[in-house]
Amino acid sequence: MRPLLRVFTLAASVACLGSLLGGCATTHDRLPEARYTMTERQTLPLAERLSITYEGAEDSRCPDNARCIWPGRLSYRFTMRIGSVAQAFYLVPGQPGYMPPALRGSRIELDHLTPPPPRGMAGTAVAPGPVMYPVTFNMYAQ
C-alpha cells in the first residue's frame, strides 16, 4: 500500500508543479461556460485583470448581387488584455476557435447558430454612419 501512496503523491506533486509553471487551472479557477453577444468596441471583463474587447469585423465577402473571383471572408477582430499586455486575435466562421493560456483551459468559438450579417455590407452607405457587426461567441471549458 505504501508504494501506491508514494506514486499517487508523486503524481499529485508533478501535477501541482505543472499547474504552477504552465498556468494550467483547476476546475475552481476556470472561467465559466457562457454565451456572449457583443457590439463593436464593447469590452467584456472575464476575470480580475482579464478582459476581451470586440474591435469590429473585417468583411471582404462578395456582395449577393455581384460576380466575384474570390468569395472573400468575414472575420471578427478581438483584443484580449491581461493586465497591461494586449493580444489581438480573430474568430472566423468555419475555423477553429481561440484557446490562449490566459483563458485557463477555456476556448472561444463563434456561435454557429447566429446567422452572419448580410454579405458585402462593409463600406456601403445603407444607413447613416458605419455598418455595425454584432458578434455572438461561446466560451467552453476544456
C-alpha positions as CSV (number, residue, x, y, z in Angstrom):
1,M,0.0,0.0,0.0
2,R,2.8,2.4,0.8
3,P,4.4,2.3,-2.8
4,L,1.0,3.1,-4.3
5,L,0.6,6.0,-1.9
6,R,4.1,7.3,-2.9
7,V,3.2,7.0,-6.6
8,F,-0.1,8.9,-6.1
9,T,1.7,11.6,-4.0
10,L,4.4,12.0,-6.7
11,A,1.8,12.3,-9.4
12,A,-0.1,14.9,-7.5
13,S,3.1,16.8,-6.8
14,V,4.0,16.8,-10.5
15,A,0.5,17.9,-11.5
16,C,0.7,20.8,-9.0
17,L,4.1,21.8,-10.2
18,G,2.9,21.7,-13.8
19,S,-0.1,23.9,-13.0
20,L,2.2,26.4,-11.3
21,L,4.7,26.5,-14.1
22,G,2.4,26.1,-17.1
23,G,-0.5,28.2,-16.0
24,C,-3.0,25.3,-16.0
25,A,-6.1,25.9,-14.0
26,T,-8.1,23.7,-11.7
27,T,-11.8,23.4,-12.2
28,H,-12.3,26.0,-9.5
29,D,-10.1,28.6,-11.4
30,R,-11.7,28.0,-14.8
31,L,-13.8,30.6,-16.4
32,P,-17.5,29.7,-16.6
33,E,-19.0,28.4,-19.8
34,A,-21.2,31.1,-21.3
35,R,-22.6,32.7,-24.5
36,Y,-21.8,36.3,-25.1
37,T,-23.2,38.8,-27.7
38,M,-21.1,41.9,-28.2
39,T,-21.2,45.1,-30.2
40,E,-18.2,46.7,-31.8
41,R,-15.8,48.4,-29.3
42,Q,-17.5,46.7,-26.3
43,T,-15.3,45.3,-23.6
44,L,-16.2,42.2,-21.6
45,P,-14.4,41.7,-18.2
46,L,-13.8,38.0,-17.7
47,A,-11.8,37.9,-14.5
48,E,-9.6,40.2,-12.5
49,R,-7.1,41.8,-14.9
50,L,-8.5,39.8,-17.9
51,S,-10.9,41.3,-20.5
52,I,-11.8,40.9,-24.2
53,T,-12.7,43.8,-26.4
54,Y,-14.5,43.3,-29.7
55,E,-12.8,45.6,-32.1
56,G,-15.1,45.0,-35.1
57,A,-15.5,42.9,-38.2
58,E,-13.5,42.7,-41.4
59,D,-15.8,41.7,-44.3
60,S,-14.3,41.1,-47.7
61,R,-17.2,38.7,-48.8
62,C,-18.6,39.2,-52.3
63,P,-22.0,41.1,-52.3
64,D,-25.0,39.0,-53.1
65,N,-25.6,40.7,-56.5
66,A,-22.1,40.6,-57.7
67,R,-19.8,38.2,-59.6
68,C,-16.5,37.8,-57.8
69,I,-13.4,35.8,-58.5
70,W,-12.8,35.2,-54.7
71,P,-15.7,34.7,-52.3
72,G,-14.0,36.7,-49.6
73,R,-14.1,36.2,-45.8
74,L,-15.8,37.5,-42.7
75,S,-13.6,37.7,-39.6
76,Y,-14.2,39.2,-36.2
77,R,-11.3,41.1,-34.6
78,F,-10.8,41.0,-30.8
79,T,-8.2,42.2,-28.3
80,M,-7.5,40.2,-25.1
81,R,-6.0,42.2,-22.3
82,I,-4.1,40.5,-19.4
83,G,-3.1,43.3,-17.1
84,S,-1.2,45.7,-19.3
85,V,-0.5,43.2,-22.0
86,A,-2.7,43.2,-25.1
87,Q,-3.0,40.3,-27.6
88,A,-5.1,40.5,-30.8
89,F,-6.9,37.5,-32.2
90,Y,-9.6,36.8,-34.9
91,L,-12.6,34.5,-34.9
92,V,-13.6,33.3,-38.4
93,P,-16.8,31.3,-39.3
94,G,-15.9,27.7,-40.0
95,Q,-12.4,28.0,-38.4
96,P,-11.3,26.6,-35.0
97,G,-11.8,28.8,-32.0
98,Y,-9.2,30.5,-29.9
99,M,-7.6,29.0,-26.7
100,P,-4.8,31.0,-25.1
101,P,-3.3,30.1,-21.7
102,A,-4.9,33.2,-20.2
103,L,-8.4,31.6,-20.6
104,R,-7.4,29.0,-18.0
105,G,-8.2,26.0,-20.2
106,S,-11.3,27.5,-21.9
107,R,-11.7,28.2,-25.6
108,I,-13.7,30.8,-27.5
109,E,-15.7,29.8,-30.6
110,L,-18.2,31.7,-32.8
111,D,-21.7,30.7,-32.1
112,H,-22.7,28.6,-35.1
113,L,-26.5,29.3,-34.6
114,T,-26.1,33.0,-35.1
115,P,-26.5,34.0,-38.7
116,P,-23.8,36.1,-40.2
117,P,-24.6,39.7,-41.3
118,P,-25.6,40.2,-45.0
119,R,-22.7,39.8,-47.3
120,G,-20.8,42.8,-48.7
121,M,-22.0,45.4,-46.2
122,A,-18.6,46.7,-45.4
123,G,-18.1,50.2,-46.9
124,T,-21.7,50.6,-48.0
125,A,-23.9,53.5,-47.0
126,V,-27.1,51.6,-46.3
127,A,-27.6,53.6,-43.1
128,P,-26.0,56.7,-41.7
129,G,-22.7,56.0,-40.1
130,P,-20.6,52.9,-40.2
131,V,-22.2,49.4,-40.6
132,M,-22.1,47.6,-37.2
133,Y,-21.5,43.8,-37.0
134,P,-22.5,42.4,-33.6
135,V,-20.9,39.0,-32.8
136,T,-22.0,36.1,-30.6
137,F,-19.5,33.6,-29.3
138,N,-19.4,30.8,-26.8
139,M,-16.8,30.1,-24.1
140,Y,-16.3,26.4,-23.4
141,A,-14.3,24.8,-20.6
142,Q,-11.9,22.1,-21.7
